[in-house]
Amino acid sequence: MAPPLLQLTHLRREYPAGDQVIAALEDVTLTIEAGEMVAIVGASGSGKSTLMNILGCLDRPTSGSYQVAGRDTASLDPDELAELRREHFGFIFQRYHLMADLTALANVEVPAIYAGQPTAQRRERARTLLTRFGLADRLDHRPSQLSGGQQQRVSISRALMNGGQLILADEPTGALDSKSGAELMKVLEELNAEGHTVIIVTHDMKVAEHARRVIEISDGLIIADRLTGRPAPPPVERAAPAHGRASLGAVVQRLTEAFRMALSAMNAHRLRSFLTMLGIIIGIASVVSVVGLGQGSREVILKQISSIGTNTVDVYPGKDFGDEKASSIHTLTAADADALATQSFVDSVTPTATTSVTLRYRNVSATGTVNGVGEQYFRVRDMEMANGQVFDRSAVRQQSQEVVIDDNTKRKLFGDANAVGQVILLGSVPCRVIGVAAHKDSAFGNGNNLNVYVPYTTVLGRMLGQAYLRNITVRLTDNTPGDVAAAAIVKLLTARHGTQDIFTFSTDVIRKTFEQATAALTLLIGAIAAIALIVGGIGVMNIMLVSVTERTTEIGVRSAVGARRSDIMSQFMIEASLLCLIGGAFGVTLALGLSALINQVAGPNLKVVISPLSILVAFGFSTLIGVVFGFMPARNAARLDPVEALARE
């Protein structure tokens, strides 16, 4: 023999009230068979609504047993109770509890979405149900566009969407006029005739008389259980709904519904959504801009470092800068430069000897620096010619009196006139100008100094009268580590001199120092921007917590029609993630706009470079913020007790 559809045994429900406990139901024992039409009547506060909530698995008893078709509800977890509500129960609420942002058709579809029915199938069934109840021309109307009776018929259609083996109606006529109320009761009688078990909770005895069994309750106790003798209406053929159970498709549909509802909620509160995103926008824009500024500064600094030589090592006499004995060390010679030029890690090399003299051309004179260099100097320093040419190795061997001047010297001595081919005096030594070096910005030294370049042999033999060099500069091959090359240079020259009487200075040191400084500054400003992101995330969490409070009734309705906890949680998680993701997109767009503006109006020493990686990281962080800070509100929403959620307005 099959167990009864519903069976309550010694059921009790208590609620705390301050320091006391109030019993809404006391020792209720009740059996309801499938196919019955039962009315539960009682005055306000009698416990009838509490009983209906327990019958509908919206609430749990404090003690006693409640079984549905032999299944003890005490042993079921929240998702299993949701399955019962989704697959077997249908709720008709006094206040309709339709979702304001959805059309009539979409409201009816909601239980089928959680049941995993295919889109076309559930849409056709929802349309059929609404048409049956005279709403064929109201499918796309929202609840605010429907009358009370029409909203109640939408509620009935929703209750039947997944079959509605057991229909629970809470004061179904309470908000309707007498005509609409009579029509509703006729519908419930027809549903009962089709085989649906109908339980009506009401305080109106006239409504209760439509049932074939009336259960009276008072002060939490059943005081009467009687049959009305009302004949059953003529049977009507019942169309059984088809249930889709494709697991992957069901999950996709539920996530799609959650995504759509998240967008709908954001659209309904556009200003609030924008203000929520503002913190994320500012944080993401700050992070991306700071990273771009750091990258741009790094490129500018490395370019400036390159202006004094691309990956170069300078060799000086002595132990270090400031060595008092360095001036007395005369072992660094051109032969050392030739020896270095044979090394595999050397791209080019130049000896250097300098002196300061008066530069003269006709009646114009100025103090300048004469740089005696080798023919490879201009490659070592990565210098280009604006006009003319450089001297060659033959000129070096012959102590040629040929000179290359920089653009500062050209402007000082020649103004706008052509300097190539003219003769200038370097102190007392006349030299012919064969080239003018192009202007090159430098982050080091005074960019206004006058510099001229002649063969080092000319400086040593005709000006200084010495055989030793001031220093040697080596340009390394690409990808050669500066510290490794410096160690090899020291080893070679120590072997040649018999002692270590030289030291090296590499632009790699400057490069690393600037990179460390830039990284530290970027980290500092990035930390400040990260704080802005965290503040924005907290803002998202607060707004989502408020949203949970505002939408408590909606959450209760979704739970009542069968939404799992995971369904509720995913909806709010998606909404928080969307807020942060869209905010991240706006933030990246703002950062790109700011970088374009800065690069347009700022000078060459300020540059913002935004890499695709920083954009991807920004989107990743914005999504992570949505997940992290959306988790608590989503969890709170998922854990809401359906009966408490429905009770809030």
C-alpha positions, 0 to 999 in steps of 0.5 A: 500500500502506497504511503499517504501524500502528506503525513504529519505526526505529533508536529510542533513548531516553536518560535523564540520571543524574547526570553520566551518561546511561543508554540505556533503549532502544538501536537499536530497529527494530520494525513492528506491523501493525493487528489484531495482538496483541503481547506485549512481555516482559522483566525489570524494567529491560529497557526494556519500559515505556519502549517502551510509553510511546513507542508510546502517545505518552506519551514521545518518543524521544531519536533515531530515528523513530516513525511512527503510520499513516505520521505521524512523531510527532516533527513533532507538537505536544503537542495533536496527540499528545493527539489520537492518544491520544484518538482512536486509543489506549486505555490499560489501566494496571496500577494502573488509574489511575481518578479517585477522585472520579468514579463508574465511569460518569464515569471511562469518559466522560472520553475522550469529553468531550475528544473532544467527544461529546454528553452523551447519546451518550457516557453511553449508550456508557459504560453499554453498555461497562460493561454488556458487562463485567458492571458494569451494577450498579456504574455509580454506584460510585466506585473505592474501592467496586470490587474490583481486577478491577472497576476493571480492567474500568472501565479497559478500558471507558475505553480503548474509549470512543473506539474504542481502535483500539490498546490498550496494556496495561501489566502488566494482570494484575499487580494481579489474582488468577489468576481475574481475570487469566484473565478479563482476558486473555479480554477482551483476546483478544475485543477483538483478535478484534473488530479492535483492535490489542492490545499487552501489556507484561508480565514474565509469560511465561504472559500473553505466550503469550496473544498471537500475537506475542511480542517479548522485550527486554533491556537496551534491545535486542530480542533475540527477535521470534517468533510463538506460533502461537496461533490467532485467536479467532472473530471478534465483531461490533464496534460502532463508536463514534460521534464528535461533532464539534460544535466549540462544544458540545465546548468547552462540554462540556470547560469544564463538565467542568473546572468540575465537576472543580474543584468536586469537588477543592474539595469533597474538600479543604473545609478547605484550600479555606476556608483558601485563601479566607480571605486573599481573604475578608479582603482583599475585606472590607477593600477593600469596607469601606474604600471604604464607610467612605470614601464614608460619611465623605464623605457625613457631612462634606458634610452637616456642611459643608452645616450652615454653608450649602449651596454658599455664598460669604461676602464679607468686607472686606479682602484676606484673613483677618487683614488689619489694615486690614479693620476700617477698610474700611466699604464693604460695605453692604446695597446690595451685597447687593441688587446681588448678589441680581440675579445669575443664579447667586445663589439667595439672599443675606443681609447680616450684622452681629454683636455680642455682648451679654448676653441676659436673660429675667426673672432669667436672663442669659447672654452670646450673639451677636446676628446681624443678618441679612436675611429670606433668611438662613434659606434661605441657611443651610438652617435650619428652625424648631422652633417659630414663624416667621421675620421677613419683608422688612417687618420688615427695612425697619422695623427690627423688634424681632423675634428668632429664637433657637436651641435653645441659647438657648431651653434657657438662658433658658426651659428647657422653657417655650414661648419664642414670644411672650416678650420678651427683652433683647438688651443694652438692646434688648427683642425679642419671640421669634417663632421657635425654630430647630431644632437643627443639628449643625455640624462647625465652631465651638462648638455650645454657643454662644447665637445669636439672629437679628434683622433686620440693620437693627435691629442696625445702627440700634439696637445698633451705630449704623453703616451698613456690614456685617460680611459678606454671605453668598450661596447659589449656585444648584445646580451653580454652581461656587464658584470661578467664582461667587466670581470673579464676585462679586469682579468685581461688587463691585470695580466698585461700590467702585472698588477690590478691598477685599473677599475671598471664602470659599467652602464649596467650598474646605472641601468640596474639602479634606475630599474630598482628605483623605478620598480620601488616607486611603481610598487609604492604607487601600485600599493596605493592604487591597490588600496583604492581597489580594495576600497572599491571592492568593499563598496561592491560588497556593501552594495550587494549586501544592501541588494540582498536586503532589498531583494529578500522577497525575490530570493524567497520566491525563487526558493519557493519555486525550487531554486537551489542554494547554488542558483541563488548564490550564482546569481549574486556572484555573477552580479558582483563579478559583472559590476567589477568586470564592467568597472574594470573595462571602464577603468582600462578605457580611462587609463588608455585615455589618460595615457594618450593624453599624457603622451600627447601633451607631456615632454619626451621625459614623461611617457606612459606605456600600457601593455596588453599584459597589464590590461589582462591582469587588470581584468583578472583583478577586477573579476577576482574582486567581484568574486571575493567581495561578492561571496559574502552577500551571495552566501547570505542570500543563498542561506536565507530561510525561504519562509523568512524571506517571503515574510519580509516586504 
